[in-house]
């Protein structure tokens, strides 16, 4: 389905990929090696696609939307590099993580390079409003990462705690992609806010489904190991739901899993999470977010680009990887 979305902005998407490779150029070979390894691993490119679709939906005629989409992709890529070090992950997009291949120091430092290159591109775009959005966004992403770290192994974490984490850690970059494209296209503030809300809803749903797939997905399709979040003792919404609604034995099992991490009881935990209704509840929360998000698109004129945005929203809750 993502291929059909890419086809709507095929020329822009090709230009984006060329620009990504161009902007990863460095006189330090290690930077290029890790950068190209990450880009060649693929990924859905949903966040930069939001920039391209939103820009075209407002009939933007310049070429800075390509740089802006590249900025969004670089911010996302840098956070993945840092995330994998913090989480000690070993698989990303079906391949060994960069930190497993090159070590943690290299991953962190190349992540810093990609972050800084993103801000070099923003200087070229030369729009202080967009710069403000991106500065605030990267700051919030960092807060989300720290908040997730604080909540690790916390059996008392609530649904609100979880929503605050994914709002900052994941959803806010989706929102920034949409809002900055609306700013670039010289739209009214009210429209910028609607596009921000759309991106936020899609981003929240995307992460909610990610947490469903952590218990209900296929490792080969996902490109990462099932139970990764469980192994790290992260209290995601499916686990929080069981802690609040399960029976005494279920609560005890999940409580121990959050406290200790690891995958010793993975099969048993997957059964409990499914039987308790936790995955159905999390899916429902994602669908609620998408319903709200789609309502924000009524401000857009009908076009293939609007259809592409609607398709991204639907894909967020129907995906299997």
C-alpha positions, -999 to 999 in steps of 0.1 A, spaced: 0 0 0 29 24 7 40 20 -29 7 33 -41 11 63 -18 46 69 -32 32 68 -68 10 99 -61 42 120 -56 65 97 -76 88 125 -90 90 142 -56 97 108 -39 126 101 -64 140 136 -58 138 129 -20 157 97 -22 184 113 -44 187 143 -20 190 119 10 220 102 -5 235 135 -16 231 151 19 247 120 36 280 128 18 309 132 41 347 132 39 346 107 68 339 72 52 324 58 84 296 84 83 287 75 47 289 38 53 265 39 83 242 64 66 239 45 34 234 12 54 204 28 71 189 43 40 194 11 19 176 -9 47 145 8 34 117 19 57 82 32 48 92 69 45 58 78 59 70 110 76 87 126 46 57 114 24 35 135 47 56 166 38 54 159 1 17 152 1 8 182 23 29 205 2 13 193 -31 -22 194 -15 -17 232 -11 -3 235 -46 32 244 -34 53 253 -65 89 256 -51 115 229 -45 122 234 -8 97 207 1 123 182 -10 148 196 15 121 197 42 111 161 36 148 152 39 150 171 72 122 150 85 137 117 73 171 127 89 156 136 122 138 102 122 169 83 112 190 100 139 165 91 166 166 54 154 203 53 157 202 67 192 172 45 201 189 13 192 219 22 214 196 30 244 175 -1 238 204 -23 229 184 -35 199 199 -60 175 175 -59 145 160 -30 126 141 -33 93 151 -69 90 188 -62 93 213 -61 121 213 -26 138 241 -2 131 252 -4 167 256 -42 164 276 -37 132 298 -8 141 294 -4 179 276 21 201 301 50 199 299 51 161 261 49 161 257 78 185 282 100 167 268 93 132 234 100 147 247 134 158 261 141 123 227 133 107 209 156 133 233 184 125 229 179 87 192 182 92 196 217 107 220 227 80 193 220 55 168 240 76 191 270 74 189 267 36 151 267 38 154 299 57 120 300 74 121 309 111 86 295 117 97 261 103 130 263 123 109 269 154 87 239 148 118 217 142 137 230 173 106 224 195 100 190 180 135 177 185 134 190 221 101 172 227 114 140 212 143 140 236 119 146 265 98 116 253 129 94 252 139 104 287 103 99 299 102 64 284 135 57 302 121 69 335 90 47 331 110 16 322 102 -12 348 75 11 363 45 -12 372 26 19 383 27 35 349 -8 47 337 -24 50 303 -18 88 306 19 82 313 21 60 282 2 85 260 26 113 271 56 92 261 43 83 226 30 119 220 66 132 224 86 102 213 67 94 181 37 114 172 52 149 174 75 143 144 45 132 122 28 165 134 59 185 125 60 170 90 25 181 83 26 215 100 60 226 85 47 216 50 16 238 56 39 267 67 61 263 36 29 265 15 20 298 31 -13 286 46 -33 302 74 -25 294 110 -58 277 114 -50 253 85 -15 247 100 -31 237 133 -55 213 115 -26 196 97 -6 194 130 -36 177 146 -38 153 116 -2 143 119 -4 139 156 -34 116 153 -16 95 127 16 94 147 -3 83 179 -21 56 160 11 44 143 28 39 177 -3 22 192 -4 -3 164 34 -8 168 27 -18 204 0 -43 192 24 -58 167 50 -63 195 27 -91 207 7 -100 175 31 -95 147 56 -116 127 93 -110 132 101 -115 95 74 -90 84 82 -65 112 119 -65 107 125 -66 144 122 -92 172 87 -99 187 87 -88 224 114 -62 221 96 -38 243 87 -65 268 123 -75 270 132 -40 280 105 -37 306 86 -10 288 50 -6 301 32 -2 268 -5 1 266 -13 -36 262 6 -43 294 -9 -14 313 -44 -26 302 -38 -60 318 -24 -44 349 -56 -24 353 -82 -50 341 -67 -85 344 -72 -110 371 -48 -115 400 -26 -141 382 -25 -121 350 -15 -89 369 12 -108 388 27 -122 356 27 -88 338 40 -70 369 70 -94 371 76 -90 334 77 -52 336 99 -52 367 124 -78 354 123 -74 316 135 -104 296 115 -129 275 114 -159 299 76 -160 298 70 -145 264 45 -171 251 25 -170 284 24 -132 283 13 -131 247 -16 -154 256 -26 -132 285 -24 -100 265 -46 -115 238 -71 -132 261 -75 -101 283 -87 -79 254 -56 -57 257 -48 -58 220 -84 -51 210 -85 -21 234 -52 -8 220 -64 -12 184 -96 6 193 -76 36 208 -56 37 175 -88 37 154 -103 66 176 -72 86 168 -75 80 131 -111 90 130 -102 123 146 -72 127 122 -93 121 91 -118 147 103 -90 173 101 -86 168 64 -120 183 56 -101 216 51 -83 203 21 -97 204 -14 -103 171 -31 -71 159 -49 -50 127 -53 -27 143 -25 -56 144 0 -64 108 -10 -28 99 -3 -30 115 32 -62 96 39 -45 64 27 -16 70 51 -41 74 80 -58 41 71 -25 23 66 -15 33 101 -42 11 116 -42 -17 91 -5 -24 88 12 -56 97 47 -43 98 
